[in-house]
Amino acid sequence: MMRIAYIDHTARWSGGEVALYNILTNIGEHIDPLVILAEEGDLAERLRQRNIDVRIVPLDDSIRNRGRNAVNLGAPVAAYQLLAYGRKLAPLLREEKVACVHTNSLKSALYGAVAAKSAKLPLIWHIRDHIGPPYLKPIVAKGIRLMSRFLPNGVIANSKSTLSALELPPDKKTLVVYSAFAKAITARDVSANARDDDSFNVVLVGRLAEWKGQHILLEAARSFLPDKRVKFWLAGDALFGEEEYKSRLESTMSEYGLDNVNLLGHVDDIQGLMQRCDLLIHTSITPEPFGQVIIEGMAAGLPVIASNEGGPRETVVPGETGLLIEPGDPAKLEAAIRWMLEHPQERQQMGEKGMERVKKHFVIENTVKDIVHYYKGLLAGV
């Protein structure tokens, strides 16, 4: 079995870390994983419960939590500390006799490059972010694109959109592998007895962040106040210093009396929540790299409304498994929700077709097989 080191700067239970967990808990037949994290957290605990080797090498909070666009006087100091941290990891990589280093986040890509080069090991960057404005400042995006040409031996991207934004040369060893669904695919109970009332529950899942567009949902929700059937559930909490945005959402809800919107905070059982819903919406106002929650919604038999940019264009089939709309437009979101509300039969058919699409294209078995094949090909050519 190949010993692969997986490096991430955070152990918080967020999209990229959920995707990594799904890979690691299904790849053990082929790979012996070593996971190196810069902090304790949910990811570390969940992996340990599955008997996966996890090592915590602490990284100073001020560096680990530094914003991705923080280009200021503190940047040289932060860069030096990341360099020193990367060198600190190299002896561990050598001791564990790993065959390759696989980084899972932008920050870990930087210090992981130092660690891999110091240990003289092949390096793979797994890119899960849109490398371009407005998610990243132009100068930051340009720097990452430049480094992606020279530092990693190979690049894995979570969608064709993500890979395209990197603007890599044709000879770079790349792989597009989707963040797959790793649980049993179970249809919702849509029978008349499944509900105590005639409510129409709309769910948005994702951390509370401005680029995720929860404020767009709040604007659209205002027009549904007279219709007591329609309820909006926002699952997710503020992470990575986004508490101010959460406060703005709460102020907007209070200002407009949005009693039809419920901030649920972090929800462990997302699939259980989706079983009680009728529609999944995804409101990112910048290109979503992939949109893992869209796959989770489709696997639960939910029709989807998503922004017509980035990864959702590769997952949602317009008119078949859901609707794609222009991002950042509350009126278009409102119209799409009303269409779903007024077309129950079409809505159910979209949910059924979405489940079939997940079974065909987005299951973890395909993801694991593609990654293992990629490892073997890359290492054979190094």
N, C-alpha and C positions, 0 to 999 in steps of 0.2 A: 504493500500500500504506500502511496505517496504521502509524505508528511508535508502539509501545506500550512504556512502561518497566515492567519487572517488578522488584520490589524484595523482597529477602529478607535477614534478618539473619544467616543461616547458610549455609555451603556444604557442610555435612556431608551425607552420603548417607543421608538419613532419609526417612520416608514422604512428607511434604509436598514435599520437594525432588525425590524421584523423580517424583512427580505433575507437578511443574512442568517437569521435564526432558522428560517424555513430551509435554506440551502444546507446548513450545517447539520440539521437534524434528519436530513434525508440522503446525505452524501457519504455516510460512514462506511458503506459497503465497498467504496472505492478509495476513499481518502481518510487519512488520519489527521484530523485538524488540531492545530494549536491556535488558540484565540488569545490575542494580546490586546487588552483594553487599557485605556488611560484613567479609568475610574471604576468604582463599584457601581452597581445599578441593576435594574430589572433584567437586562440582557444577560449579564454575568450569572445571575441567580438561575434564570431559566435554562441556560446552557449547562450549568453544573447539575441541575436536576436530570438532565439527559446524559450525564456522565461524559461530557465534553471537556477537554483540558482547557481551562481558562486561567490566564495569568494576568494579574493587575500590576501594571508598572505606572504609578501615579504621575500625572502631568499637572503642573501648577494650574489652578482654576483660571487665573487671569489669562493664560495662554489657551487653555482648552475651550474657554467660553468666548474668546475673542471673535468679534464679528467678521464675517467673510469679506466685507468691504472696507475693513478698517485700514485704510492707507493713510498713516499719519506719522508723527514723530516717534511713536512707540513701535513702529513696524520693524526697524532694524534689531531692536532688543528681542522682539517676539521671534524674528527669524533666527537669531542666534540661539535662543532657547529651544526652538524646534530642532535645530541642527544638533545641539547637544543631546537632546532627548533621543533623536534617531540613532546617534552613535551609542547611546546607552543600551539600545535594544539589540545591537549587532551581536554581542557575545551570547545572548540568549538564543538567537537564531542559529548560531554556529553549534552551540551545545546541544540543541534539539535536533540537529542534522536535518533541517527542513530543506525541501527541494525548491521551494518557491515562496515568494511573499505576495499576498493578495490583499490590497488595501480596500477599505469599504467606504471611505468618506474623503472629501477634498483635503481636510486637514491631515488625516492620516496618510494621504497620498504623498504629502510633502515630506513628513518625517520618515514615512515608510521607505521613501526613495533613498534617504540617507542611510537608514538601517540596512536595506538590501544591498546597496552599493558597498557599504563598509564590510558586510559579510560576504560579498562577492556572490550574490544570489540573484536569480532572475526575478523581475518585478512585474506584477500585473496591477494596473489601476482599474478598479470597478467604479465607473462614473455614474452617479445617480442624480446629478444636478444639471440643469440647463446652463451651459457655459456661455453666457451672453447676457446683455442687458434685457430687461431691467433687473433680473435676479442678481447679476453681478455688475459692478462698475466696468466700463469698457477696458480700463487699464488692467483690472484684475483678470477679466476674461481673457484678454490678450496674453497675459503672463501664463495662465494655466494652459492655454492652447499651445504656446511655445514649448512649455515644459513637457506636455504630453507627447510631443514629437520625439523628444530625446531621452527622457528619464525612464519611462516604463518600457519593458520589452514587449508588452502587449496591453491592450485596452479592451475591457468589457464595458458595454453600455446597456442601460436598462430599456432603451427604445431606439429605433432608427432616428428619431428626432434628436435624442441626446447625442448620439454618435455624430450626426450631421453637424451639430453646433460646434464640435471640436475641430472640424476642418482638418482632419488628419490626412497625410499623404496615402496614396493607394497601397503602398507596400507595407504599411503598418499592420501588424497582426491584430485584428480586431474581432470581436464577437458581440452581436446583439442578442441578449438573452433576457426575456421578460421576467419580472418578479412574479413568480407563479403562485397559484392558490395551492395550499398544502393541507386542506382538510376535506372531509367528506362533503360532496356537493348535494345539498338537500333543498328541495323546493319548499317554499312557504305554503302553509295551509291557507288557501284562499276561500274555503267554504264559508257558508253563511254563519256557521256555529263557531268559527275561529275568532270572532270579534264580539265584544259585548256592546258595541255601538257602531255607528256608521262613519267613524272617523277616517280621515285620509291623512296618513302620517308620512311626512317627507323628512328624510334624514340626510344630513351632511356630516361626513366623518373626516376629521383631519385636525391637526394641531391648529390652534388659534393664531393665525399669522396673516398680516395684511395681504400678502401675495396669494394666500389661499382664498380670499374673497368672501369671507363670511359677512362683511358689511353689505355686499351686493344682495345676499339673501335677505338681510334685514330690510332693505329697501323694497324688495319684491314682496316680503311678508306683509307689509302695511296694507296692500290692496286686498289681502285675504281676511282682514280682521272681521268683516261682516259675516263671513262664512265660518261658522263655528266647527264645521267638520274638519277643516284643514289645520293641522298641527305641524310645526317645524321643530325638529330635534337636531341640535348641534352637539355631536359627540367629539370630544377632544379638549385639550387644555393648552394654556400658554406654555411654551418651552423656549429655551435659548433666548431669554431676555425679552419676551414678547408680552409681558404682563400689561404694558401700557395699552396695547391694542385690545386686549381683553376688557380693560376698563372702558375703552371707547365703545365697544360693543354693548356693554352693560348700560352705559349712559344713553345710547341710542334706543335701547329697548325701553328704558324708563321714560325717555322723552316722548316717545310715540305710543306708549302703552301697549307694547307688543306682548300681550299675554298669550298669544298663539305661538310664541317661540320659547323654547326651553334649552338653556345651556346645561348639558348633562355632565360636563367635565370628562375626565378620563373614564372610558368604559372598557373593561377587560373583555367582556363577552360581546364583541361586535356582531358576530353571527346571530346570537340570540336577539340582539336589538333589531337587526335587519328582518328577523322573522315577524316582527310586529309592525313593519313598515310597508308602504305601498310604492314608494318611489325613492330612488337615490339621486341626489344632485351633487355636482362637483363644480365649484365656482372659481377656480383659479384664474387670476387676472393676468398672470404671466405664464408662458408655456410650461405646463406640467411635464416634468421629465418622463413620467410613466403614468402614475395614478393607480397605485396598487389597490386602493379601496374600491375603485371601479370594478376590478375583477372580483373582489369579495362580494360586492352588490350583485353582480351578474350571476355569481355562483349561488346566491341565495334566491335567485329568481326575480330580482328587481329590475324593472326598466330603469334606464339611466338618462339623465340630462347632464351633459358635460360641456366644457368650453372647447371650442373648435380650434385648438392649438396644441402642439406638442404630442405627448404620448396618447391622450384620449382618441386622437384620430386613427391610431393603430389598434385600438381596442373596441371602440363603439362603432357599430355599423349603423349609420343614420337611417331611420325609418324601419330598421329591422330589430336592433337590440336597444334602441334609445334614440335620443335627439342630440345633435351637436349645435351649439349656439355661439354667437359672438360673445367673447368674454367681456366682463365689466359693464354689462348693460342690464339693469334691473328690469326694464320693460320687456326685453326679450326673454328673460328668465321667467317672469310672471306669465307671459303668453305660453311658454312651453309647459309650465306647470298646469295651466288651465287646460291645455290640450290633453295632457295626461289624465286630468281629473274627469274630463268629459268623454273620454274614449276608453272605458274599462276593458272592453274586449281586446282592442289593439294593445293596450297596456299589458294585459296578461300574456298575449302572444309574444311581445317583446321580451318579457321576463323569461319565457320558455326558450326562446331562441338564444338569449344571453347565456343561459345555463349550458346549452349545447356548444356555444362558442368557447366557453371556458374549458369544457371537457376536451375539446379538439385542439386548442391552441395554448392554454395557460395553466397546465397542471405541472406540479413540481417534478414529476418523473422526467418530463422533457427538458426542464431546466437543468437538472442534475446531469443528465446524459450529455447535454451540449457542453456544459462546463468541464466535465471530466475529459471529454474528447479534446476540448481546447487546450487543457493543461498538457495532455500527452503530446499534442502537435507542437505546442510552443516549446516545451522542454526538449523535445527531440531536435529542434532546430537551433537551440542555444549553444 
